[in-house]
Amino acid sequence: MSAILSADDLNDFINPGIACIKPVETLPQQQPPEENANPYEVTTEDKVKAENAPPAQISLTDCLACSGCVTSAEAVLVSLQSHSEVLDTLDRHAELRLPVQDCVRAANGMDGIDEDGRIFVASVSPQSRASLAATYNVSEQQAGHMIAQLLSGPYGLRSGGTHGSGFTWVVDTNVMREACLVAAAEEVQQALNAPTEGQKKLILTSACPGWICYAEKTHPHILPHLSKLKSPQALTGTLLKSILAKKFGVPPEKVWHMAVMPCFDKKLEASRGELTSHSWHGREGEDAIRDTDCVITARELLMLAESRNISFPCLPRKPLAKHFRPPFPDPTVNAFLFGRRRHIKGTQGSASSIGTSGGYLHHVLKTQQSLHPGSTISIHRGRNADVADYSVIDSSGKTIFKAARYYGFRNIQNLVRRLKPAKASRMPGANHRRPARKPGSGAGEGDYAYVEVMACPGGCTNGGGQIKVGDVGTLRQTGVENGSWEQEVLPAQREWLGWVDEAYFSASSEDEDVDDGDADGDVDMDVLNCPGVKGEGRSDDVVDGIDRSYIHGILEHWSSITGVELEKLIYTTFRAVESDVGKESVGGNEMERVSALAVAQGGGW
Amino acid sequence: MLRQDCSNLLSAEFPAAIHNYRRPQKIDKKFVGESVLATGSFDASAGIWRRWEEGGGKGKPAAEIDFTGGLAGGDAEAEEEEDEEWRFAVILDGHDSEIKSLAFSPTSPLLGTCSRDKSVWIWEELEDDNFETVAVLQDHEGDVKCVAWHPGEELLASASYDDNVRLWREDVDDWACCALLTGHKGTVWWVEFEGADRIGMLGTSDEVSEEQKAVLELREKAGPRLLSCSDDHTIRVWRRIPKERREMPTGQGSLPSIWKNNNFEEQWIEEARLPQVHERPVYALNWSKKTGRVASTGSDGKIVVYEERWKSGATDKKEPNGDVTMEDGTPTTVAVTEPIPTSAKDGSGTLTEWVAVAEVENAHDVFEVNHVCWATRADKGKRFDDEEVLISTGDDGEVKVWTFDT
C-alpha cells in the first residue's frame, strides 16, 4: 500500500523511473572541433559536459506504454528515516546529561550543556516486540527488556559511537494506546449523541497511516468520517516532547524521539505536517518540529544493533538497572509511563476480536456494552478472516450498536465504495431514476457507527517492517555459537504470523507476573510510591481492564502541566491530497525545491 | 451500436463508431438469461450493463465479442427501445489507472480486471448489482495488458508489460500467483485459454495411432492450454504439467514447509511456438472454440490463421479466400523445429505441429490491427452451419469482417 502514499507539503512530481520508456536524454554540449582532433578517438566522459537536464517531457501517449514512472516523494521520505539515520544522530549530538533528582530547570537553558545536545527518547510498539520475541524465541516481555538494553543499557548503543549516547527513556506505546482507546470510545459516544458535519456518525479509525494516506489521496469523501485522534505513536511523541520541553525549559527540537514500529508507513506518518510542535507548542515563528523524528522498523532495529556490532540475542533479558533510567520529570507521568502495568482483570475477548492493531474496536464495543448492562456482543464474519461485523444487542434483543472490522486493501475497497456518495451517471443508457452507484445497500454499511480500518491483512503484526520468516534462520545464527539454537523447522509465512500473534497476545497475561527486579536485583520503589498511581480496584469505571477515570486523570494532568488544551494535544486533522501533475508549478523549479527539502536536517519537511 | 449477429452486414467494410480517447476498451459478454456486459475504461473504472435477451436460445454458449467502437453519445433509437438495449447497472471503481482488459469467469460469478497500475483485481458478483472486491493482486512489475479465465477452473491468467504471464488461484482465503510463465522477450499483449470442449483436439478426425492417443490423453489430463503473444513477435503455447501424487515423507508428523506451497503452485511449460509469420509485435489472438484454429494480428497489419496438425509427410496447401486482394497468398508451413525449452519427456509437443494456413497483409491499410476474433457467421451468405468469420479492428477506426475458406 505504501506505493501509492503521499505526504503533505510535498508535491508529488514524477521523475522518469528506471523503467520509463522515455529516458531523460541529455545531449552533450556541442564542443567546437579541436585542432588535430582524432576522429577515431573515443570521446571520454570528462570531455563531454552534460547540459542541465531540462524537465523530461512525457506525453500521455508515451505513458500509455509503460507505467514506469514513480513518484519520488515517498521514496525520499522513507529513506531519510533509517537505522543509519539513528546512528548518525546519536553520533552528531551528545546526550544531554540530565540531573536525576532535580526536575526543574531555568528557562534559559541548562548550565554548561552542549549546544548541540539532545534528549533522546524512544518508543516501542508491542507488535515490534512480538516480532522480535518470535524471532528469538523469547517472551514478549523479555524482548521488551532486550530492546531497552539495546537502546539504553550499557551493553547496547552506549557502548559505542562518538559520544556513547543512548536513549534516556524507552517507552511502551501500549501506555498511550490505552489513552487512545478511552478517547476513541468517547469520540464514538459523542458522535452518536450529536453527529455534525465535522464528525459524522460513522467513525473510521485513523491510526493506520497506510489507510490514511490512501484515503487522503484517493477517497477524500471519507475524510469527515475519520477519527480525529492521533495514533499511539503520534500521541507518545506529543506527550514526551511537550512534557520534556516544558519541564526542562528547552525547545522541542532538543528532544529527539525515535519510534520502533511494525511498518514503513509509520515513517510517512512521522513526516506529516499536522503532527508537529506547531499544533501544541504555539510559537508560530519557529520551525515546526516533528513529534516523532525517526521511525525504524523491527527489522531495522536489528540492523541498528548489527551496525554497532551488537548481537541482539546476546543482550540481557532482564530489565534495565535503575540508574540507567532516570525518573521522568513528572512523577505522575512517570508512574503512568513506567509503572507496573496493573491490568485490572477484565473480560478478555478472543484474539480475533481484539485484533493485533491495538484493539480499538474491541474497546469501543466493550464500552458500549458497559453502558447498556445485560447486552451481548455478536460477531458475524465476512467473506474472509479480515472482515467481520459486530453488533451490541441489548437484553431485549434489539441491536443498539453496529460496528465492523476491515483489514486489508481488498476489503477496504468494498467499504469505501459503499460510502461513496451516489452520483448520477451520464452514461448513455443509464437509468436516470436510479443512482448508478449503490450507496448503503446490501449489508447496511450506512448503519455502522464504528469501523476499525487497517491496511495490512491480519493487523499490525503483519506489517511491512516486521521480521519475515525467511530471515529468521539467519538472524538466529548471528553472533551465536553454532548449535546453541535448537534447529527448528520454520513454517511458512502464514503460520509464522500465528506465532507472532501468539507472542503479541501473551503480553497481556504477563502483566500479572511479579516484577522480578532488574539486572541488579532492585525493584523500582519510586514508581510504586509515586502519587497518582491507582491501585487495584480503586475505581469502578473500568472497561476491559482499563481504568477510564485514571486515564482521564492523566490526560488532564498532562494538559495542565504543559498549559496546552487537551484537544490540541490529542487531536489532529486530515486533508485531501490533490495531484498537481500537469498543472503549473508554483514558482521555481520543482526538482530544486525537493532536493533542497531533502538535504534539510531534521524537520525540513 | 454494434450488433452481435451479422445479419445486416455483408462481407465488406463498413464504418464503425468513431473512437474517442475515453472509449470503453474491451468488452466481455456472457449470457445468463439476461445478458451482462462488462466494459473497461481508460478512466480507471469498469461498468456493468444488462440486457434482456428476447427469445435468445437457451443453450447459446457464451460468446466473447470484443468491441472497440465507442459508446459515443446517446442513440435516439436506444431510448425508445429500452428493453432491447443495454441498461447501465453499476460502476466498479478501484483501479488507479486505465483498465486494459476484463473478463468474466465462465464457471463462477467472478470478474477479472487488469490495469496499467500493474494490478489485477478480482470481483465477485453478489445479488442486486453488488460487486465486491475479492482480491487485489500486485505481483506484476508492469502494466497488465490482458486477463483470461480458464474455461473449467477458477484460474486466471494475466499478461503484462513485464514480459511475464502469471496464473492466479484462490489459496485458502486469498488469491495468489500459482505460476509464473517466463520466456517472452517483450511485453505480453494477450493471453487466451483453449476451448474446454476440444482440449488438444486436432483438426483432422482421422484414425489416431497409439502414440497420438497418448498425446491426446496427456493433453486431456493437463487441461486446456494457454496461448500468449508478445512484442517479441512470437506466439507461444503453454501446457500445465499435472501433479502426480507425491509420496509423503515417512515418520514425520508434519510436512516440511517447502512442500506446503507445492500443493498450491503449478508448473507450466512452453509446449510449442506458432510459426513466426508476424514481423512486428503481435497484439491479439483468438483461439476458436469450435474449430481450434488460432487467428492472430498485430502491429504489422497482418491477420494470420493457424491450425494444429499431426505431423505427417504431406503438407496441405490451403488457399484462403478473403475479400481483399492479397499481396501474397502463399501460406507457410513451418514445423516446430526449435527445441522445446524444458524437457517434454512425454513428447506431447513433438507429434504435432502448428501450421499457418492463411494470411492477409495490410488488413487495415497501413494501420496496426489491434484485435481479431472468431464469430459465428449468421448472415445470408452463410455457407454451412457453424461457419466462423473473423472480425478485426484497426487503428483506421474500422471493423472488418473476413470469411475463411477451408
Contacts between the chains, C-beta under 8 A, distances in Angstrom:
chain1	res1	chain2	res2	distance
A	4	B	96	6.7
A	19	B	141	7.9
A	19	B	142	7.0
A	64	B	98	7.3
A	64	B	116	7.3
A	65	B	143	7.5
A	65	B	161	7.5
A	66	B	142	6.8
A	66	B	143	6.4
A	66	B	161	6.1
A	67	B	97	6.9
A	67	B	116	4.8
A	67	B	117	7.0
A	67	B	118	6.5
A	67	B	142	6.4
A	67	B	143	4.7
A	67	B	161	7.2
A	68	B	142	7.4
A	218	B	96	7.9
A	383	B	124	8.0
A	383	B	132	6.9
A	383	B	134	7.3
A	384	B	173	4.3
A	384	B	174	6.8
A	385	B	173	5.8
A	409	B	136	5.3
A	410	B	133	4.9
A	410	B	134	6.6
A	410	B	135	5.5
A	410	B	136	4.7
A	411	B	133	7.5
A	413	B	94	5.1
A	413	B	133	3.9
A	413	B	136	7.1
A	414	B	132	4.9
A	414	B	133	5.5
A	417	B	93	6.2
A	417	B	94	7.3
A	417	B	133	7.8
A	420	B	93	7.4
A	425	B	88	6.0
A	425	B	91	6.8
A	427	B	47	6.8
A	427	B	71	7.4
A	427	B	88	4.8
A	428	B	71	5.8
A	428	B	73	6.5
A	428	B	74	4.2
A	428	B	75	7.0
A	428	B	78	6.9
A	428	B	88	7.9
A	429	B	49	7.0
A	429	B	71	7.7
A	429	B	74	7.5
A	429	B	78	6.2
A	429	B	85	6.1
A	429	B	86	5.4
A	429	B	87	6.0
A	429	B	88	5.1
A	430	B	87	7.7
A	430	B	88	3.9
A	431	B	87	5.9
A	431	B	88	6.8
A	436	B	88	6.6
A	436	B	90	6.7
A	436	B	91	5.6
A	437	B	90	6.9
A	437	B	91	5.9
A	438	B	90	6.5
A	438	B	128	7.6
A	438	B	129	6.0
A	438	B	130	6.5
A	441	B	128	6.9
A	441	B	130	7.0
A	442	B	126	7.3
A	442	B	128	6.9
A	442	B	130	5.3
A	457	B	174	7.4
A	489	B	254	7.6
A	489	B	256	6.2
A	489	B	257	6.9
A	490	B	257	6.5
A	491	B	257	5.4
A	492	B	257	4.9
A	492	B	260	5.4
A	492	B	261	6.6
A	494	B	172	7.9
